[in-house]
Amino acid sequence: MREEFGVEATLIQGRGGIFEVRVGADVVSKKTFSGFPTEDEIVRAVAAALPPG
């Protein structure tokens, strides 16, 4: 995330197989019944959630 957007990402350990990617308080990507999002899907979701510029 630092290289792509110039922002720091923080890993917060969860429980029960939960995987969520948040920008601020908003969940922008997460694990679903079909599996984990790809790296490209996560990057696109974060980019869409960040303010322009």
N, C-alpha and C positions, 0 to 999 in steps of 0.2 A: 504494500500500500504506500510505503514511503516513496519508492521509486516511481510508481505510477501516478500518484496524486499528491505527494508531498505531505502526507498525514501519517501519524503514528497509529498502529493497530495494537490493541491490548487483548491478549488471550485471557479469558476468565474461565476457569475450570467449572464445569457444570456437573450434573448428575443425570443418570438415567438415559444416556444416549442422546441428549439434547444437543443440537448444533444450530446456533443462530448467529447471523452476522447483523450487527446493529450499526447504524449511523446515528449518533445521539441516542435518543430513546426509541427510534423507529427500527423495527426488524425489517431488513431489506432482502434477506435471503436465509433459508433454513433447510434442514433435512426434511424430506417428505417420505411418504410410504415408498416411493420409487427410489429413494437413495439420497446421497449427498449431492449438492450442486457442484458443478465443475468449477475450476479456477476461473475460467472465462466468464461463466455465469455470475460468479461473485463479483468480479471486477466490474462487469456491466451494471450490476445492481447497485454497487457502491457509487459508481460514476453518476448514475441517474439520481441518486439521493443527495449528492454533494451540490452546493450552490455553484452556479457558473463562475468561471474565472479561476 
